[in-house]
Amino acid sequence: MTDSDGERVYVVDGDTLRIGDRTLRLNGMDAVELRQLCRNADGSSWACGLEARDALTEMVAAEGLVCNARGSAGYGRASGDCRTNASTSLAADLVTQGWAVGDKHQSLVRRLVSDGKFAAEEAEAKAAKRGIWRGTFDHPVVWRSTHPREQEAD
């Protein structure tokens, strides 16, 4: 996959893209982590983190990917907004589809660099029991606190 400038795009997880040599985290939301499991209503677990990544991969495959960096998201990543010919906001679509929560659940630092979007999209996904809302899950910020990030080799 490539963006509108011809840069190679790799989907890292449900809210992070590697575009060329840059890493960008989608702004205003927090997707479940790649290794995260969720639980269905019957208590069985499923790989919701992989499904979130697959949903973003499908969105990014649409033509015309354009991303605009807006600040830092930590871990050497920029924070920004992305759109395609099929979507005006990949972040909003991920929240609407139930693969991410709005930024109200993120850390104070992240709330300071985002503008508090996607509450309506989250409420819609929750009411419709889409994605992670079809059962139970640990909010991504909680899951990360109990599953520390492995250091990547540079």
Contact map, one row per residue, 1 for C-alpha under 8 A:
1110000111000000000000000000000000000000000000000000000000011000000000000000000000000000000000000000000000000000000000000000000000000000000000000000000000
1111111110000000000000000000000000000000000000000000000000000000100000000000000000000000000000000000000000000000000000000000000000000000000000000000000000
1111111110000000001000000000000000000000000000000000000000000011110000000000000000000000000000000000000000000000000000000000000000000000000000000000000000
0111111000000000000000000000000000000000000000000000000000000011110000000000000000000000000000000000000000000000000000000000000000000000000000000000000000
0111111000000000000000000000000000000000000000000000000000000000000000000000000000000000000000000000000000000000000000000000000000000000000000000000000000
0111111100000000000000000000000000000000000000000000000000000000000000000000000000000000000000000000000000000000000000000000000000000000000000000000000000
0111111110000000001100000000000000000000000000000000000000000000000000000000000000000000000000000000000000000000000000000000000000000000000000000000000000
1110011111000000001100000000000000000000000000000000000000000000000000000000000000000000000000000000000000000000000000000000000000000000000000000000000000
1110001111100000111100000000000000000000000000000000000000000000000000000000000000000000000000000000000000000000000000000000000000000000000000000000000000
1000000111110000111000000000000000000000000000000000000000000000000000000000000000000000000000000000000000000000000000000000000000000000000000000000000000
0000000011111101110000000000000000000000000000000000100110000000000000000000000000000000000000000000000000000000000000000000000000000000000000000000000000
0000000001111111110000000000000000000000000000000000100000000000000000000000000000000000000000000000000000000000000000000000000000000000000000000000000000
0000000000111111100000000000000011000000000000001101100100000000000000000000000000000000000000000000000000000000000000000000000000000000000000000000000000
0000000000111111000000000000001111000000000000001101111100000000000000000000000000000000000000000011000000000000000000000000000000000000000000000000000000
0000000000011111100000001100111000000000000000000000100100000000000000000000000000000000001000000000000000000000000000000000000000000000000000000000000000
0000000000111111110000111100000000000000000000000000000000000000000000000000000000000000000000000000000000000000000000000000000000000000000000000000000000
0000000011111011111000111000000000000000000000000000000000000000000000000000000000000000000000000000000000000000000000000000000000000000000000000000000000
0000000011110001111111110000000000000000000000000000000000000000000000000000000000000000000000000000000000000000000000000000000000000000000000000000000000
0010001111000000111111110000000000000000000000000000000000000000000000000000000000000000000000000000000000000000000000000000000000000000000000000000000000
0000001110000000011111000000000000000000000000000000000000000000000000000000000000000000000000000000000000000000000000000000000000000000000000000000000000
0000000000000000011111100000000000000000000000000000000000000000000000000000000000000000000000000000000000000000000000000000000000000000000000000000000000
0000000000000000011111110000000000000000000000000000000000000000000000000000110000000000000000000000000000000000000000000000000000000000000000000000000000
0000000000000001111011111000000000000000000000000000000000000000000000000001110000000000000000000000000000000000000000000000000000000000000000000000000000
0000000000000001111001111100000000000000000000000000000000000000000010000000111100000000000000000000000000000000000000000000000000000000000000000000000000
0000000000000011100000111110000000000000000000000000000000000000000000001000111100000000000000000000000000000000000000000000000000000000000000000000000000
0000000000000011000000011111100000000000000000000000000000000000000000000000001111000000011000000000000000000000000000000000000000000000000000000000000000
0000000000000000000000001111100000000000000000000000000000000000000000000000001110000000001000000000000000000000010000000000000000000000000000000000000000
0000000000000000000000000111110000000000000000000000000000000000000000000000000000000000001000000000011000000010011111000000000000000000000000000000000000
0000000000000010000000000111111000000000000000000000000000000000000000000000000000000000001100100001111001000000000011000000000000000000000000000000000000
0000000000000010000000000001111100000000000000000000000000000000000000000000000000000000000000000001111011000000000000000000000000000000000110000000000000
0000000000000110000000000000111110000000000000001001000000000000000000000000000000000000000001000011100000000000000000000000000000000000000100000000000000
0000000000000100000000000000011111010000000000011001000000000000000000000000000000000000000000000011000000000000000000000000000000000000001100000000000000
0000000000001100000000000000001111110000000000001000000000000000000000000000000000000000000000000000000000000000000000000000000000000000000100110000000000
0000000000001100000000000000000111110000000000011101100000000000000000000000000000000000000000000000000000000000000000000000000000000000000000000000000000
0000000000000000000000000000000011111000000000101100000000000000000000000000000000000000000000000000000000000000000000000000000000000000000000000000000000
0000000000000000000000000000000111111100000000111100000000000000000000000000000000000000000000000000000000000000000000000000000000000000000000100000000000
0000000000000000000000000000000000111110000011111000000000000000000000000000000000000000000000000000000000000000000000000000000000000000100000000000000000
0000000000000000000000000000000000011111000011110000000000000000000000000000000000000000000000000000000000000000000000000000000000010011110000000000000000
0000000000000000000000000000000000001111111111000000000000000000000000000000000000000000000000000000000000000000000000000000000000000011100000000000000000
0000000000000000000000000000000000000111111111000000000000000000000000000000000000000000000000000000000000000000000000000000000000000111000000000000000000
0000000000000000000000000000000000000011111100000000000000000000000000000000000000000000000000000000000000000000000000000000000000000111000000000000000000
0000000000000000000000000000000000000011111100000000000000000000000000000000000000000000000000000000000000000000000000000000000000000000000000000000000000
0000000000000000000000000000000000000011111110000000000000000000000000000000000000000000000000000000000000000000000000000000000000000010000000000000000000
0000000000000000000000000000000000000011111111000000000000000000000000000000000000000000000000000000000000000000000000000000000000000000000000000000000000
0000000000000000000000000000000000001111001111100000000000000000000000000000000000000000000000000000000000000000000000000000000000000000000000000000000000
0000000000000000000000000000000000001111000111110000000000000000000000000000000000000000000000000000000000000000000000000000000000000000000000000000000000
0000000000000000000000000000000000111100000011111110000000000000000000000000000000000000000000000000000000000000000000000000000000000000000000000000000000
0000000000000000000000000000000101011100000001111111000000000000000000000000000000000000000000000010000000000000000000000000000000110000000000000000000000
0000000000001100000000000000001111111000000000111111100000000000000000000000000000000000000000000000000000000000000000000000000000000000000000000000000000
0000000000001100000000000000000001110000000000111111110000000000000000000000000000000000000000000000000000000000000000000000000000000000000000000000000000
0000000000000000000000000000000000000000000000111111111000000000000000000000000000000000000000000010000000000000000000000000000000000000000000000000000000
0000000000001100000000000000001101000000000000011111111100000000000000000000000000000000000001000011000000000000000000000000000000000000000000000000000000
0000000000111110000000000000000001000000000000001111111110000000000000000000000000000000000000000000000000000000000000000000000000000000000000000000000000
0000000000000100000000000000000000000000000000000111111111000000000000000000000000000000000000000000000000000000000000000000000000000000000000000000000000
0000000000000100000000000000000000000000000000000011111111100000000000000000000000000000000001000010000000000000000000000000000000000000000000000000000000
0000000000101110000000000000000000000000000000000001111111110000000000000000000000000000010001000000000000000000000000000000000000000000000000000000000000
0000000000100000000000000000000000000000000000000000111111111000000000000000000000000000000000000000000000000000000000000000000000000000000000000000000000
0000000000000000000000000000000000000000000000000000011111111100000000000000000000000000000000000000000000000000000000000000000000000000000000000000000000
0000000000000000000000000000000000000000000000000000001111111100000000000000000000010110010000000000000000000000000000000000000000000000000000000000000000
1000000000000000000000000000000000000000000000000000000111111110100000000000000000010000000000000000000000000000000000000000000000000000000000000000000000
1000000000000000000000000000000000000000000000000000000011111110000000000000000000000000000000000000000000000000000000000000000000000000000000000000000000
0000000000000000000000000000000000000000000000000000000001111111100000000000000000011100000000000000000000000000000000000000000000000000000000000000000000
0011000000000000000000000000000000000000000000000000000000011111100000000000000000011100000000000000000000000000000000000000000000000000000000000000000000
0011000000000000000000000000000000000000000000000000000000000111110000000000000000111000000000000000000000000000000000000000000000000000000000000000000000
0111000000000000000000000000000000000000000000000000000000010111111000000000000001111000000000000000000000000000000000000000000000000000000000000000000000
0011000000000000000000000000000000000000000000000000000000000001111100000000000001110000000000000000000000000000000000000000000000000000000000000000000000
0000000000000000000000000000000000000000000000000000000000000000111110000000000111100000000000000000000000000000000000000000000000000000000000000000000000
0000000000000000000000000000000000000000000000000000000000000000011111000000000111000000000000000000000000000000000000000000000000000000000000000000000000
0000000000000000000000010000000000000000000000000000000000000000001111100000011110000000000000000000000000000000000000000000000000000000000000000000000000
0000000000000000000000000000000000000000000000000000000000000000000111110000011110000000000000000000000000000000000000000000000000000000000000000000000000
0000000000000000000000000000000000000000000000000000000000000000000011111000011100000000000000000000000000000000100000000000000000000000000000000000000000
0000000000000000000000000000000000000000000000000000000000000000000001111101111000000000000000000000000000000000000000000000000000000000000000000000000000
0000000000000000000000001000000000000000000000000000000000000000000000111111111000000000000000000000000000000100000000000000000000000000000000000000000000
0000000000000000000000000000000000000000000000000000000000000000000000011111110000000000000000000000000000000000000000000000000000000000000000000000000000
0000000000000000000000000000000000000000000000000000000000000000000000001111100000000000000000000000000000000000000000000000000000000000000000000000000000
0000000000000000000000100000000000000000000000000000000000000000000000011111110000000000000000000000000000000000000000000000000000000000000000000000000000
0000000000000000000001111000000000000000000000000000000000000000000000011111111000000000000000000000000000000000000000000000000000000000000000000000000000
0000000000000000000001111000000000000000000000000000000000000000000011111101111100000000000000000000000000000000000000000000000000000000000000000000000000
0000000000000000000000011110000000000000000000000000000000000000000011111000111110000000000000000000000000000000000000000000000000000000000000000000000000
0000000000000000000000011110000000000000000000000000000000000000001111100000011111000000000000000000000000000000000000000000000000000000000000000000000000
0000000000000000000000000110000000000000000000000000000000000000001111000000001111100000111000000000000000000000000000000000000000000000000000000000000000
0000000000000000000000000100000000000000000000000000000000000000111100000000000111110001111000000000000000000000000000000000000000000000000000000000000000
0000000000000000000000000000000000000000000000000000000000000001111000000000000011111111110000000000000000000000000000000000000000000000000000000000000000
0000000000000000000000000000000000000000000000000000000000110111110000000000000001111111110000000000000000000000000000000000000000000000000000000000000000
0000000000000000000000000000000000000000000000000000000000000111100000000000000000111111000000000000000000000000000000000000000000000000000000000000000000
0000000000000000000000000000000000000000000000000000000000100110000000000000000000111111000000000000000000000000000000000000000000000000000000000000000000
0000000000000000000000000000000000000000000000000000000000100000000000000000000000111111110010000000000000000000000000000000000000000000000000000000000000
0000000000000000000000000000000000000000000000000000000000000000000000000000000001111111110000000000000000000000000000000000000000000000000000000000000000
0000000000000000000000000000000000000000000000000000000000000000000000000000000011110011111110000000000000000000000000000000000000000000000000000000000000
0000000000000000000000000100000000000000000000000000000100100000000000000000000011110011111111000000000000000000000000000000000000000000000000000000000000
0000000000000010000000000111100000000000000000000000000000000000000000000000000011000000111111100000000000000000000000000000000000000000000000000000000000
0000000000000000000000000000100000000000000000000000000000000000000000000000000000000000111111110000000000000000000001001000000000000000000000000000000000
0000000000000000000000000000000000000000000000000000000000000000000000000000000000000010111111111000000000000000000000000000000000000000000000000000000000
0000000000000000000000000000001000000000000000000001001100000000000000000000000000000000011111111111000000000000000000000000000000000000000000000000000000
0000000000000000000000000000100000000000000000000000000000000000000000000000000000000000001111111111110000000000000001001100100000000000000000000000000000
0000000000000000000000000000000000000000000000000000000000000000000000000000000000000000000111111110000000000000000000001101100000000000000000000000000000
0000000000000000000000000000000000000000000000000000000000000000000000000000000000000000000011111110000000000000000000000000100001100000000000000000000000
0000000000000000000000000000000000000000000000000000000000000000000000000000000000000000000001111111100000000000000000000100110011111000000000000000000000
0000000000000100000000000000001100000000000000010011001000000000000000000000000000000000000001111111100000000000000000000000000000110000000000000000000000
0000000000000100000000000000111100000000000000000001000000000000000000000000000000000000000001100111110000000000000000000100000000010000000000000000000000
0000000000000000000000000000111000000000000000000000000000000000000000000000000000000000000000100111111110000000000000000100000000000000001000000000000000
0000000000000000000000000001110000000000000000000000000000000000000000000000000000000000000000100001111111000000000111100100000000000000000000000000000000
0000000000000000000000000001110000000000000000000000000000000000000000000000000000000000000000000000111111000110010111000000000000000000000000000000000000
0000000000000000000000000000000000000000000000000000000000000000000000000000000000000000000000000000111111000010000100000000000000000000000000000000000000
0000000000000000000000000000010000000000000000000000000000000000000000000000000000000000000000000000111111100000000000000000000000000000001010000000000000
0000000000000000000000000000110000000000000000000000000000000000000000000000000000000000000000000000011111110110000000000000000000000000000010000000000000
0000000000000000000000000000000000000000000000000000000000000000000000000000000000000000000000000000000011111110000000000000000000000000000010000000000000
0000000000000000000000000000000000000000000000000000000000000000000000000000000000000000000000000000000001111111000000000000000000000000000000000000000000
0000000000000000000000000000000000000000000000000000000000000000000000000000000000000000000000000000000000111111100000000000000000000000000000000000000000
0000000000000000000000000000000000000000000000000000000000000000000000001000000000000000000000000000001001111111110000000000000000000000000000000000000000
0000000000000000000000000001000000000000000000000000000000000000000000000000000000000000000000000000001101111111111100000000000000000000000000000000000000
0000000000000000000000000000000000000000000000000000000000000000000000000000000000000000000000000000000000011111111000000000000000000000000000000000000000
0000000000000000000000000000000000000000000000000000000000000000000000100000000000000000000000000000000000001111111000000000000000000000000000000000000000
0000000000000000000000000011000000000000000000000000000000000000000000000000000000000000000000000000001000000111111110000000000000000000000000000000000000
0000000000000000000000000001000000000000000000000000000000000000000000000000000000000000000000000000000000000011111110000000000000000000000000000000000000
0000000000000000000000000001000000000000000000000000000000000000000000000000000000000000000000000000011100000010011111100000000000000000000000000000000000
0000000000000000000000000001100000000000000000000000000000000000000000000000000000000000000000000000011000000000011111100000000000000000000000000000000000
0000000000000000000000000001100000000000000000000000000000000000000000000000000000000000000100100000011000000000000111111100000000000000000000000000000000
0000000000000000000000000000000000000000000000000000000000000000000000000000000000000000000000000000010000000000000111111110000000000000000000000000000000
0000000000000000000000000000000000000000000000000000000000000000000000000000000000000000000000000000000000000000000001111111000000000000000000000000000000
0000000000000000000000000000000000000000000000000000000000000000000000000000000000000000000100110000000000000000000001111111100000000000000000000000000000
0000000000000000000000000000000000000000000000000000000000000000000000000000000000000000000000110101110000000000000001111111110000000000000000000000000000
0000000000000000000000000000000000000000000000000000000000000000000000000000000000000000000000000000000000000000000000111111111000000000000000000000000000
0000000000000000000000000000000000000000000000000000000000000000000000000000000000000000000000010000000000000000000000011111111100000000000000000000000000
0000000000000000000000000000000000000000000000000000000000000000000000000000000000000000000000111100000000000000000000001111111111101000000000000000000000
0000000000000000000000000000000000000000000000000000000000000000000000000000000000000000000000000100000000000000000000000111111111001100000000000000000000
0000000000000000000000000000000000000000000000000000000000000000000000000000000000000000000000000000000000000000000000000011111111000000000000000000000000
0000000000000000000000000000000000000000000000000000000000000000000000000000000000000000000000000000000000000000000000000001111111001000000000000000000000
0000000000000000000000000000000000000000000000000000000000000000000000000000000000000000000000000100000000000000000000000000111111111110000000000000000000
0000000000000000000000000000000000000000000000000000000000000000000000000000000000000000000000001100000000000000000000000000111111111100000000000000000000
0000000000000000000000000000000000000000000000010000000000000000000000000000000000000000000000001110000000000000000000000000100011111100000000000000000000
0000000000000000000000000000000000000100000000010000000000000000000000000000000000000000000000000111000000000000000000000000000011111111100000000000000000
0000000000000000000000000000000000000000000000000000000000000000000000000000000000000000000000000100000000000000000000000000110111111111100000000000000000
0000000000000000000000000000000000000001100000000000000000000000000000000000000000000000000000000000000000000000000000000000010011111111000000000000000000
0000000000000000000000000000000000000111101000000000000000000000000000000000000000000000000000000000000000000000000000000000000010011111100000000000000000
0000000000000000000000000000000000000111100000000000000000000000000000000000000000000000000000000000000000000000000000000000000000011111110000000000000000
0000000000000000000000000000000000001110000000000000000000000000000000000000000000000000000000000000000000000000000000000000000000011011111000000000000000
0000000000000000000000000000000000000100000000000000000000000000000000000000000000000000000000000000000000000000000000000000000000000001111101100000000000
0000000000000000000000000000000100000000000000000000000000000000000000000000000000000000000000000000100010000000000000000000000000000000111111100000000000
0000000000000000000000000000011110000000000000000000000000000000000000000000000000000000000000000000000000000000000000000000000000000000011111110000000000
0000000000000000000000000000010000000000000000000000000000000000000000000000000000000000000000000000000011100000000000000000000000000000001111111000000000
0000000000000000000000000000000000000000000000000000000000000000000000000000000000000000000000000000000000000000000000000000000000000000011111111100000000
0000000000000000000000000000000010010000000000000000000000000000000000000000000000000000000000000000000000000000000000000000000000000000011111111110000000
0000000000000000000000000000000010000000000000000000000000000000000000000000000000000000000000000000000000000000000000000000000000000000000111111111100000
0000000000000000000000000000000000000000000000000000000000000000000000000000000000000000000000000000000000000000000000000000000000000000000011111111000000
0000000000000000000000000000000000000000000000000000000000000000000000000000000000000000000000000000000000000000000000000000000000000000000001111111000000
0000000000000000000000000000000000000000000000000000000000000000000000000000000000000000000000000000000000000000000000000000000000000000000000111111100000
0000000000000000000000000000000000000000000000000000000000000000000000000000000000000000000000000000000000000000000000000000000000000000000000011111110000
0000000000000000000000000000000000000000000000000000000000000000000000000000000000000000000000000000000000000000000000000000000000000000000000010011111000
0000000000000000000000000000000000000000000000000000000000000000000000000000000000000000000000000000000000000000000000000000000000000000000000000001111100
0000000000000000000000000000000000000000000000000000000000000000000000000000000000000000000000000000000000000000000000000000000000000000000000000000111110
0000000000000000000000000000000000000000000000000000000000000000000000000000000000000000000000000000000000000000000000000000000000000000000000000000011111
0000000000000000000000000000000000000000000000000000000000000000000000000000000000000000000000000000000000000000000000000000000000000000000000000000001111
0000000000000000000000000000000000000000000000000000000000000000000000000000000000000000000000000000000000000000000000000000000000000000000000000000000111
